[in-house]
Amino acid sequence: MDTPLATVFLPLALAVIMFGLGLSLTIDDFRRVRRHPRAVVVAMCCQLLLLPVLCLGLVVGFGLSPVLAVGMMLLAASPGGTTANLFSHLFGGDVALNVTLTAVNAVLAVVTLPIITNSALRYFEPDIGQDGLGLQFGKVLQVFALVLVPVAIGLVVRRRAEAFAGRMDRPVRLLSVVVLVAVIIGALVAERDDIVDYLVEAGPAALAFCVASLTIGYFAPRLLKLDKRQSIACSMEIGVHNSAVAMTLAISVLGSVGLAVPAAVYGVLMYPVAALAGMLMTRGSRTAGEPASVN
């Protein structure tokens, strides 16, 4: 899809979002992994192992078309973002853990996202005029440039100019929301001829995936003896995906707006679903008053 939207605006917009993510991180967020690894390992196993398997089962079970099936797998492989931190804060989760998971997720996604997406492309073989995303070196570099480089720049800016990073945090977060909404609208408008069929087909699968992601993200850590605040943090990190990453890679790297539709639908659904999940997880508890910990 060789248009200014795909080649200029979307990559630039994603770079701004990921730069904003970097502004919220510090080196200590990465060091925390070594000091308190168990919660991070549990969350990452859910994110990187359980979610792709779950998503594959859903797209096969719902009988999605190849294009939408790959779009769902691309979404499943995409990392969480700062929105997960916000939801975690609102519902008494361990925000320090969220920040750590976001930092680790951003790094791992450079490797895992191409592998998962390329595997899905080979399995479902959608007709999008592309050979794949994953193991082609040039496209891996694109993923690296779009996802990790802006995060690293934001991290350096935060380290060298913390006051500036603090002032920019709110404007960049607001801009990120505006960009996400614009990308969702753009993807839906571009597919307006087929959008009703796509929504009918992808909507139930996206909703089921959102509910299942939040549920697994909460109950798997609880079963493995993480405390409630950590489990809420894991649930939000795993269930609130960075839809902008999935949509940008679908359109700019893979050249298919159709692949971006599941992420666009998910981006609309995840906010009310995550809010409802947060209320259910904190119902009858005093989670917000518990001391923070990342074990």
C-alpha positions in Angstrom: 0.0 0.0 0.0 2.2 2.8 -1.3 0.4 5.9 -0.1 1.5 8.9 2.1 -0.7 7.4 4.9 1.2 4.1 4.8 4.7 5.4 4.1 4.9 8.6 6.1 2.0 9.3 8.5 1.6 5.9 10.1 5.3 5.2 10.8 5.7 8.8 12.1 2.6 8.5 14.3 3.8 5.1 15.7 7.3 6.6 16.3 5.6 9.4 18.4 3.6 6.9 20.4 6.7 4.7 21.1 8.8 7.8 21.9 6.2 8.7 24.5 6.4 5.2 25.9 10.2 5.6 26.2 9.7 8.9 28.1 7.8 7.0 30.8 10.6 4.4 31.3 13.9 4.4 33.2 16.8 2.1 33.3 15.6 0.9 36.7 12.5 -0.6 35.0 14.8 -3.1 33.2 16.9 -3.7 36.3 13.8 -4.7 38.2 13.5 -7.8 36.1 16.7 -9.2 37.6 15.7 -8.2 41.2 12.1 -9.6 41.0 11.9 -12.0 38.1 8.9 -14.2 39.0 6.1 -11.8 38.1 7.8 -10.8 34.9 8.3 -14.4 33.8 4.7 -15.4 34.6 3.3 -12.4 32.6 5.7 -12.9 29.7 4.8 -16.6 29.4 1.1 -15.7 29.2 1.9 -13.0 26.7 4.3 -14.8 24.4 3.1 -18.4 24.8 -0.5 -18.6 25.9 -2.0 -15.7 23.9 -0.8 -16.8 20.4 -2.1 -20.3 21.0 -5.4 -18.9 22.4 -5.7 -16.6 19.4 -5.0 -19.3 16.9 -7.8 -21.4 18.5 -10.2 -18.5 18.3 -9.6 -17.6 14.7 -9.9 -21.3 13.6 -12.9 -21.8 15.8 -14.7 -18.7 14.5 -13.7 -19.5 10.9 -12.1 -16.2 10.1 -11.0 -15.5 6.6 -7.2 -15.7 6.1 -6.7 -11.9 6.1 -8.6 -11.4 9.3 -7.0 -14.5 10.9 -3.5 -13.1 10.3 -4.6 -9.7 11.5 -5.7 -11.3 14.8 -2.4 -13.1 15.1 -0.6 -9.8 14.5 -2.6 -8.2 17.2 -1.9 -11.1 19.6 1.8 -10.7 19.0 1.8 -6.9 19.6 3.0 -5.6 22.9 1.0 -3.7 25.5 1.4 0.0 26.0 1.0 2.9 28.4 -2.8 2.5 28.3 -2.3 -0.7 30.3 -0.4 1.3 32.9 -3.3 3.7 33.2 -5.9 0.9 33.6 -3.7 -0.8 36.2 -3.5 2.5 38.1 -7.2 3.1 38.0 -8.0 -0.4 39.4 -5.3 -0.7 42.0 -2.7 -2.8 40.1 1.0 -2.8 40.6 1.9 0.0 38.3 5.7 -0.5 38.8 5.2 -4.1 37.5 3.2 -2.7 34.5 6.0 -0.3 33.6 8.6 -3.1 33.8 6.4 -5.4 31.7 5.9 -2.7 29.1 9.7 -2.2 28.9 10.4 -5.9 28.5 7.5 -6.3 26.0 8.8 -3.6 23.8 12.2 -5.3 23.5 10.9 -8.8 23.1 8.4 -7.8 20.5 11.1 -7.0 18.0 11.9 -10.7 17.9 8.6 -12.4 18.7 6.2 -10.2 16.6 7.9 -11.0 13.3 8.1 -14.7 14.1 4.5 -15.1 15.2 3.2 -13.0 12.3 5.3 -14.7 9.7 4.2 -18.1 10.9 0.5 -17.0 10.6 1.1 -15.7 7.1 2.6 -19.1 6.1 -0.2 -21.0 7.8 -3.2 -19.0 6.6 -1.7 -17.8 3.2 -3.8 -14.6 2.9 -3.9 -12.9 -0.5 -2.2 -9.7 0.4 0.6 -9.6 -2.2 3.4 -9.9 0.4 5.8 -12.8 1.2 5.7 -12.3 4.9 7.0 -10.2 7.8 9.1 -12.4 10.0 12.4 -13.7 9.0 13.0 -11.3 6.1 15.9 -9.2 7.3 14.7 -5.9 5.8 11.3 -6.1 7.4 12.8 -7.1 10.8 14.8 -3.9 10.6 11.5 -2.0 9.9 9.9 -3.5 13.0 13.0 -2.6 15.0 13.0 1.0 13.6 9.3 1.4 14.3 9.0 -0.2 17.7 12.3 -0.1 19.6 14.4 2.9 18.3 11.8 5.5 19.4 11.5 3.8 22.8 15.3 4.0 23.1 15.4 7.6 22.2 12.6 8.4 24.7 14.5 6.5 27.3 17.7 8.6 26.7 15.7 11.8 26.7 14.2 10.8 30.1 17.6 10.0 31.5 19.2 13.3 30.3 16.3 15.7 30.7 13.9 14.3 33.3 12.1 17.6 33.7 11.4 17.9 30.0 10.2 14.2 30.0 7.8 15.0 32.8 6.4 18.0 31.0 5.9 16.1 27.8 4.3 13.0 29.4 0.7 14.3 29.3 0.8 15.9 25.8 2.4 12.8 24.3 -0.2 10.5 26.0 -3.0 12.7 24.6 -1.4 12.7 21.2 -1.1 8.9 21.3 -4.9 8.6 21.9 -5.6 11.0 19.1 -3.3 9.0 16.8 -4.9 5.7 17.7 -8.4 7.0 17.1 -7.2 8.5 13.7 -5.6 5.2 12.6 -8.7 3.2 13.6 -11.0 5.6 11.7 -8.6 5.6 8.7 -8.4 1.8 8.6 -12.2 1.4 8.8 -12.8 4.1 6.1 -10.3 2.5 3.8 -12.2 -0.8 4.0 -15.6 0.9 3.9 -16.8 -1.3 1.1 -16.3 -4.5 3.2 -16.4 -3.0 6.7 -19.8 -4.4 7.6 -18.8 -7.9 6.7 -15.4 -7.5 8.4 -17.1 -6.2 11.6 -19.6 -9.0 11.7 -16.8 -11.5 11.1 -14.0 -10.1 13.2 -16.1 -8.5 16.0 -17.0 -11.7 18.0 -13.5 -13.1 17.7 -11.9 -9.8 18.8 -14.3 -9.5 21.8 -13.7 -13.1 22.8 -9.9 -12.6 22.5 -10.1 -9.5 24.7 -12.1 -11.2 27.4 -9.9 -14.3 27.3 -6.7 -12.2 27.4 -7.8 -10.2 30.5 -9.1 -13.4 32.2 -5.9 -15.4 31.6 -3.8 -12.4 32.6 -5.5 -12.3 36.0 -6.1 -15.9 36.9 -2.9 -17.5 35.7 -0.8 -15.2 38.0 -3.2 -15.9 40.9 -2.9 -19.6 40.4 0.9 -19.2 40.5 0.7 -17.4 43.8 1.2 -13.8 42.7 -0.7 -11.3 44.8 -3.8 -9.5 43.6 -2.2 -6.2 42.7 0.4 -8.0 40.5 -2.4 -10.1 38.9 -4.3 -7.0 38.0 -1.2 -5.5 36.5 -0.6 -8.7 34.5 -4.2 -8.7 33.3 -4.1 -5.2 32.0 -0.7 -5.6 30.4 -1.8 -8.8 28.6 -5.3 -7.7 27.7 -4.8 -4.1 26.6 -2.7 -4.4 23.5 -1.0 -1.6 21.6 -3.4 -1.7 18.6 -1.5 1.2 16.9 1.6 -1.1 16.5 -0.5 -3.9 14.9 -2.3 -1.5 12.6 0.8 0.4 11.5 2.7 -2.8 10.8 -0.3 -4.2 8.9 -0.6 -1.2 6.7 3.0 0.2 6.4 5.0 -3.0 6.5 2.6 -5.6 5.1 0.7 -3.2 2.8 -2.8 -4.5 3.8 -5.5 -2.4 5.4 -7.5 -5.6 5.8 -4.9 -7.0 8.2 -5.4 -3.9 10.3 -9.2 -4.4 10.8 -9.0 -6.8 13.7 -6.7 -4.5 15.6 -9.0 -1.5 14.8 -12.0 -3.5 16.1 -10.1 -4.6 19.2 -8.9 -1.0 19.8 -12.6 0.1 20.1 -13.7 -2.9 22.3 -10.8 -3.1 24.7 -11.5 0.1 26.6 -15.0 -0.8 27.9 -14.1 -4.5 28.3 -10.9 -3.6 30.3 -12.9 -1.2 32.5 -15.5 -3.8 33.2 -12.8 -6.4 34.0 -11.1 -4.0 36.3 -14.3 -3.4 38.2 -14.9 -7.1 38.6 -11.3 -7.8 39.7 -11.5 -5.1 42.4 -15.1 -5.8 43.5 -15.3 -6.2 47.2 -11.6 -5.7 47.7 -9.3 -3.0 49.1 -6.6 -3.5 46.4 -5.8 0.1 45.9 -4.6 0.3 49.5 -2.2 -2.6 49.4 1.5 -1.8 49.3 3.2 -2.1 46.0 5.5 -5.1 45.3 7.0 -6.8 42.3 8.0 -10.3 43.2 
